[in-house]
Amino acid sequence: MPTIRENISTWNNPATWDSLDSGDAWSTSWGNPNNQWLRVVLPRIQRYIPAGRILEIAPGFGRWTNYLKDLCNKLIVVDLNELCIQKCKERFSTDTHIDYYVNDGKSLSMVPDGSIDFAFSFDSLVHVEADVMEAYLTQLAKKLKPDGVAWLHHSNVGSYRRLFLDRGNFHVLSYGFTKLFGFQSHFRSWSMTAEGFEAMAQKAGLITISQELINWETKPRYLIDCISVCTPKNSIWAMPNRKLQNRRFMDDANYSNGLYSLYGKPQLKYKSAKA
């Protein structure tokens, strides 16, 4: 997987975002960001929101910030790319309860200890290596409130490394993955796995309470991603880890896109009906 420097080179480039419709292109499979939020994200975080203080790691151009900002009293967004933070500031300029920070790709030093109710990252940390994830988890153990929760989407493609005898760099592994499986590894980290996340969380003093392993294409259905939820060990949310292998994750995208085509874009705010 790319290094922090390579991530900066990729995501701090305006041309990258122009080609991706400011990040909304990643929601195309679901029809649009509203559909993806309602069908994918919201059902998976609903028990933890609204929350007093939310931390979003790697917001990009604010695809999910757009929804999180209405679910808290204070939102802190942290990204290693100055361009992303700049665009978020412009997009949410009227929302005075959002704090913005550019970090080094690992640090959460700007976040006060014991201040976060809910930490969130979706469709971003799949692109970071294990050392970055471990750094974030180590700090989240300090930044979360006693009953705080972190909901993090990360790579599980590393679980397929054994098929390549654990040899080769990121580019060699990605090429081999494509040749063997017939589809892209989607710029995922080859050093991250669901098991690795759980071990790192435990080392940091957190307990992983759920992990949903998901596919990112309908055919084949390899579980290259994972959504992990962790919390402090004495949290009210603490429980043994529950794992789900969801090989039909992308089936919902096709279904959702069909609904969008049939009924139109879902509205999250509605005008009052006139008498």
Secondary structure as UniProt FT lines:
FT   HELIX           4..11
FT   HELIX           14..19
FT   HELIX           21..30
FT   HELIX           33..36
FT   HELIX           37..41
FT   HELIX           42..45
FT   HELIX           46..48
FT   STRAND          51..57
FT   TURN            60..64
FT   HELIX           65..68
FT   HELIX           69..71
FT   STRAND          72..79
FT   HELIX           82..91
FT   TURN            92..94
FT   TURN            96..97
FT   STRAND          98..102
FT   TURN            109..110
FT   TURN            113..114
FT   STRAND          116..121
FT   HELIX           125..127
FT   HELIX           130..143
FT   STRAND          144..155
FT   HELIX           157..164
FT   TURN            165..166
FT   HELIX           170..181
FT   TURN            186..187
FT   TURN            190..191
FT   HELIX           194..204
FT   STRAND          206..214
FT   STRAND          225..232
FT   TURN            233..234
FT   TURN            236..237
FT   STRAND          242..246
FT   TURN            247..248
FT   HELIX           249..263
//
